């Protein structure tokens, strides 16, 4: 399945997030991530929705239906080749310093806390694939807890 990102700007009103998520749920799409923040224009929120879908027509249908909402100012799909997709993960790992430091030269992560000799909380930011690869290489069996922000995306 192809990962898709839809960028929408909408009026900052109560219930709009619910309205958007209900539309996507009715269409039986599985949302990977949904991030919302303020935009540079007061009263307008910026929403990034990522989902897995190969069918171009289905994504276009979601966009057309979002455009019908009176609260939506603009909506479009972001092209992966012409946009940046990033996220942040905070990960609690049960690994020793030596194991963790072995990944320092390949990944830009920050140690937020060292609870004990074998318990670390790290933050890694970057493309989703980079974070996934970091987690795989460190060893998912060492992960105690993980929190991910979801994708934020912006056109180049």
KEPAZA-611785 format. One record per residue: residue in three letters; x, y, z of N, C-alpha, C, O in turn. Coordinates in steps of 0.2 Angstrom, whole numbers, plus 2048, in hexadecimal, padded with zeros to 3 digits. Example, Ala and Ser with C-alpha at 12.3 -4.5 7.8 and 13.67 -1.06 7.14 Angstrom:
2
ALA8427E482783E7EA8278427F08278477EF82A/SER8407F58238447FB824840800827843806828/
***
This chain:
156
UNK8047FA80080080080080480680080A807803/UNK80280B7FC8068117FC8048168017FE817803/UNK80881980580781E80A805825807809827803/UNK8008288097FD82E8067FD83380B7FB832811/UNK7FE83A8097FD83F80E7F884480B7F9846806/UNK7F384680F7EF84B80D7F08518127F0850818/UNK7F185780F7F185D8137EB8618127E986380C/UNK7E88638187E28678187E386D81C7E686D822/UNK7E187381A7E087981E7D987A81F7D587A81B/UNK7D787B8267D087C8277CF88182D7D3883831/UNK7C988382D7C78888337C88848397C687F83A/UNK7CA88883E7CB8858457C58868497C488B84C/UNK7C18818487BA88184B7B987A84F7BC87584C/UNK7B587A8547B48748587B086F8537AC87184F/UNK7B28688537AF8638507B28628497B085D846/UNK7B68668467B986583F7BD85F83F7BD85B83A/UNK7C185E8447C68588447C18518447C384D840/UNK7BC8518487B784C8487B484B8417B384583F/UNK7B285083E7AF8508387B384C8337B184882F/UNK7BA84E8337BE84C82E7C084482F7C084082B/UNK7C18438367C283C8377BC8378367BD831834/UNK7B683A8377B08368357B083482E7AE82F82C/UNK7B183982A7B18388237B68338217B482E81D/UNK7BC8338237C182E8227BF8278247C0822821/UNK7BC82782A7BA82182D7B481E8297B4817827/UNK7AF8228267AA81F8227AC81C81C7A9818819/UNK7B281F8197B581C8137B98168147BC813810/UNK7BA81481B7BD80E81D7C580E81B7C880981A/UNK7C881481C7CF81581B7D28148227CF816827/UNK7D88128237DB8118297E08178297E5817825/UNK7DF81C82D7E482282E7EA81F8327EA81D837/UNK7F082182E7F681F8327F88248377F982383D/UNK7F782B8357F98308397F48368387F2837832/UNK7F383A83D7EF84083C7F28458417F2845847/UNK7F484A83E7F78508427F48568407F285883A/UNK7F385A8457F08618447F48668487F686584E/UNK7F486C8457F88718497F58788467F1878841/UNK7F787D8497F48848477F98858417FE883840/UNK7F688A83C7FA88C8377FC8938387FB89683D/UNK7FF89683380289D8347FC8A28347FD8A8835/UNK7F68A08317F08A48317EC8A38377E989D838/UNK7EA8A883B7E68A78417DF8A483F7DC8A783A/UNK7DD89F8437D689C8417D689783C7D189483B/UNK7DC89583A7DD8908357E188A8387E788C83A/UNK7DF8848377E387E83A7E687B8347E387B82E/UNK7EB8778357EF8738307EF86C8327F186A837/UNK7EC86882D7EB86182F7EF85D82A7EE85E824/UNK7F385882C7F68538287F384C8297F484A82F/UNK7F18498247EE8428257F283D8217F383F81B/UNK7F58388247F88338207F482D8207F182B825/UNK7F382981A7F082381A7F381E8157F7821811/UNK7F18188157F48138107EF81280B7E981080C/UNK7F08148057EB8137FF7EF8137F87F28177F7/UNK7EE80D7F57F180D7EE7EC8107E97EF8137E3/UNK7E68107EA7E18137E57E081A7E57DE81D7EA/UNK7E381D7DF7E38257DF7DC8287DF7DB82D7E2/UNK7D78247DC7D08277DC7CD8277E37C982C7E4/UNK7CF8237E87CC8237EE7CF8297F27CC82C7F6/UNK7D682A7F17D98307F47D58377F27D483B7F5/UNK7D48377EB7D183D7E87CA83E7EB7C88437EB/UNK7C78387EC7C08387EE7C083C7F57BC8407F7/UNK7C58397FA7C583C8007C68448007C3848803/UNK7CB8467FB7CD84D7FB7C68517F87C58567FB/UNK7C384E7F37BD8527F17B88527F77B48587F7/UNK7B784D7FB7B284E8007B48528057B0856808/UNK7BB8538077BD85880C7BC85F8097BA86380D/UNK7BD8608037BC8668007B58698017B386F800/UNK7B08648017A98668027A78698097A286C80A/UNK7AC86780E7AA86A8157AB8728157B0874812/UNK7A78758187A787C8187AD87F81C7AF88481B/UNK7AF87B8207B587D8257BC87C8217C187F823/UNK7BC87881C7C28778187C487D8147C087E80F/UNK7CA87F8157CC8858107D088280A7CE884805/UNK7D487D80B7D787A8057D98738077DB87180D/UNK7DA86E8027DC8678047DF8657FD7DD8667F8/UNK7E58617FE7E885E7F97EC8587FB7EE858801/UNK7EE8547F77F384E7F87FA8517F77FB8547F2/UNK7FE84F7FB8058517FB80984C7F78098467F9/UNK80D84E7F28118497EE8188487F281B84C7F4/UNK8198417F381F83F7F78258427F582A8437F8/UNK8268437EE82C8467EB82D84D7EC8328507EB/UNK8278517ED8288587EE82685A7F58238607F5/UNK8278567FA82585880082985580682D850804/UNK82985880B82D855811828852816823855818/UNK82984C81882584881D82A84782382F843822/UNK82884982982C84882F828846835822848835/UNK82B84383982784184082D841845833840844/UNK82A84184B82F84085182C83A855826839856/UNK83183685883083085C834831863839833863/UNK83083086883382F86F83382887182E825871/UNK83982587283981E87383D81C87A84281F87B/UNK83A81887D83D81588484080F88283C80A880/UNK84680E88384A80888184E80588785080888B/UNK84E7FE8878527FB88C8587F88888587F2886/UNK85D7FC8888637FB8858697FE88886880388C/UNK86F7FB8888757FE88B877804887876804881/UNK87C80888A87E80E88688280C88088180F87B/UNK88680688088A80487A88580287588780486F/UNK8807FF87687B7FD87187880386D878803867/UNK87680887187380E86F87881286B876815866/UNK87E81386D88381786A88581486388881885F/UNK88480E86288680B85C88280E85688480D850/UNK87C81185887881485387981B85287581E84E/UNK87D81E85687E82585688082884F87E82D84D/UNK88482484C88782784588282684088382A83B/UNK87D82284087882283B87282683C86E827837/UNK87082784286A82A84486B83084886F83084D/UNK86783584786783B84B86283B85185C83D84F/UNK86483885685F83885C86283B86286883C862/UNK85E83D86686084086D85E83C87285883A873/UNK86283B87786083887D85D83D882860841884/UNK85783C88385384088885483F88F854843893/UNK85583889085583689785982F89885882B893/UNK85D82F89D86082889E85E8268A58608288AA/UNK8598228A585681F8AC85A81B8B085B81B8B6/UNK85E8178AC8638128AF8688118AA8688138A4/UNK86D80C8AC87280A8A786F8078A087280889B/UNK8698048A186680089B85F80389985C800895/UNK85D80989C85780C89A85881389885A81789C/UNK85681489185781B88E85081D88B84C819889/UNK84F82388B84A82688784D82B882851830884/UNK84C82987C84F82D87684983087284482E872/UNK84B83586E84783986A84B83886385083A862/UNK84783685E84983685784483A85283E839853/UNK84783E84E84384184984584084284B83F841/UNK84084083E84283F83783C83C83383783C835/UNK83E83982D83983682983783082C83B82C830/UNK83182E82B82E82882E83282282D83381E832/UNK83582182783981B82583F81B82A84181682C/UNK84282182B84882182F84781F83684B81B839/UNK84182183983F81F84083E818840840815845/UNK83A81583B83980E83B83F80A83A84080583E/UNK84480C83684A80983584E80983C85280483E/UNK84F80F83F85280F84684F80A84B85380784E/UNK84980A84B8458058508477FE84E8487FA853/UNK8477FC8488497F68468507F48488527EF84A/UNK8557F984685C7F784785E7F784E8627F3850/UNK85B7FC85285C7FC85A8597F585C85D7F2861/UNK8547F385A8517ED85C84A7EE85F84A7F0865/UNK8457EC85C83E7ED85F83D7EA8658397EC869/UNK8417E48668407E186D8427E58738417E3879/UNK8467EA8718497EE8778447F48788457F887D/UNK83F7F587483A7FB8758357F987B8327F487A/UNK8357FE8808307FD88582A8018838257FF885/UNK82B80788182680B87F82881087A82E812879/UNK82381287582481787081E81B86F819819870/UNK82082286E81B82786C81D82A86682382D866/UNK81982A86181A82E85B81583385980F83385B/UNK81883985681483F85580F83E85080A841850/UNK81083A84B80D83A84481083E840814842842/UNK80F83E83981284183481084883380A84A833/UNK81584D83381485383181785482A81C852829/UNK81385782581685881E81585F81C81186281E/UNK81A86081781A86781481D86780D82186380C/UNK81A86A80981C86B80282386E802824872806/UNK82786C7FD82E86F7FC82D8767F98328797F8/
***
